[in-house]
Amino acid sequence: MTPSRTTRKPMNRITFMSTLVTLLAIVGCGEWQPSGEKPGKETLVDPGALDVVDNGPCRPDLDPLPPSGEGMWPWDGLGDLDEDALKKRGLKIPLEDLWTPGVGGLARAAVGLRGCSASFVSADGLMITNHHCAFTGIQRNSTPENNLLDTGFLAGDRAGELDGHGLRAFVFMKQTEITEQILRDMPKGGSDLDRIELIEAREKAAVKECEKKPNTRCRVSRNNDGLEFILLENLELKDVRLVALPPQSLGEFGGEVDNWQWPRHTMDFTFVRAYVDTDGKPAEYSVDNVPYKPEAHFEIGNGGVSPGDLVMVVGTPYRTARYRTLASVRRDLEWYYPTRVNLFSEWTGVMEKVCGLPTGGHGCVTPQWREKRMKRYFDGGTKFDEWKSDPFLGLAMYVQLQQRFGWEPFSKVFVEYRELPDDRRPKTDDDRRDQWLVRFSKQVGHNLGPFFQAWGVPTSEKARASIADLPEWMPKGLPAKED
């Protein structure tokens, strides 16, 4: 998309996507690798000691540049970038035209919806966003006889645009660092809980004071997990109407499986328009309201991008995990996500028990489906790759365990995992399967090695030997399988 602004020079290409902050990247011109280091070795590399690996002709008119300008930047931090280097890469406007604190800029064409980003694409308040981002308005304008998710929608004119019934747009106005205000005079010797509660109370107080301004919505962003606190101030547009959207069959074609693949073969968009009162101020829906006039808007380009073009992605400030530490990522992979899966499994079990629901209420784990799917799986030779690729097949296996032993052993094994010291946590999938087999077998007092083997789930001989003295258990009708 190319930005349009009457008082500023146009940029050659700027592509908008739903992200948090501005991303600068060069695409298609080779890749960066550390000099003299073998792949796989963890080292701290001096950015100045990086070499460019030549992957063929790209932009011979450009000199190789260090990667320091790439990354994700808050809008107020754009002034720290090397503008001369960016101009060599293809930037056609001054960075101050993109965003200047206290003044604004082209970036203000990127606005926020609740949980989403959007872009102004006309001088009359028209915005484009992702298909699902307008579901609130779509739902509230639908009836059983006229479900807009099934039919899609296109307003013939502005009079035909539909009340968004609660859709809101947030135009970013300014940010203020309030780290000192939040962290000053922290009591010494207090508990972590005391500190957290005090920080949250000060954040709420800052937001409350900020929102005393008319039509203003504020929030506090914790940068780098609380090393810096930024107060973000937004203009709230309260009358946002549906203009055009494809049916869900096209807007979500491919589902989440294809959502992060490129190229995407889906119509993942919705057009909405923001309105204000006749004085140009935000107001609730009224037939007398007029289209909002944004400070800047993007134009949708039809030329696409070519290898070597500068790509700048801009969105409303929200949150990012791009710069997380290795330890943080490892924590999520080894503890946070497994714990959430386990917790949700427990919640599901409690709800099924309290509500008197049959275990596995999903259509893909009903008794009829399980019987049919398991027969095909066992007749086909119980290939583990097939088991891994079909989550409901794996659930069918665990349903057998739950039906025989209940939820309690699951809960106890989850607790064991949670209390494991780091050096005893499983590091590989093989280790995880071994630990699950051994711990669950000991909890239920039965050797589940033959059961895992029958399902084609590989475990080590050492793990199976450690539970060999327990009585074997195998559900009726499940064929045994030897190594």
KAHUSUL-V68342 format. One line per field, one symbol per residue. ss: DSSP state (a for helix, b for strand, c for the rest). Layout:
ss=???
//
This chain:
ss=cbbbcccccccccccccccccbbbbbccccbbbbccccccccccccaaabbbbcccccccccccccaaacbbbcaaaaaaccaaaaaaacccccaaaacbcccbcaaaabbbbccbbbbbcccccbbbbcaaaaaaaaaacccccccaaaacbbcccaaacbbcccccbbbbbbbbbcaaaaaccccccccaaaaaaaaaaaaaaaaaaacccccbbbbbbbbaaacbbbbbbbbbbcbbbbbbbccaaaacccaaaaaccccccccccbbbbbbbcccccccccccccbbcccccbbbccccccccccbbbbccccccccccccaaaaaaaaaaaaaaaaaaaaaaaaaaaaaacccccccaaacaaaaaaaaaaaaaccccaaaaaacaaaaaaaaaaaaaaaccaaaaaaaaaaacccaaaccccaaaaaaaaaaaaaaaacbbcaaaaaaccccccaaaaacccccbbccccccccccc
//
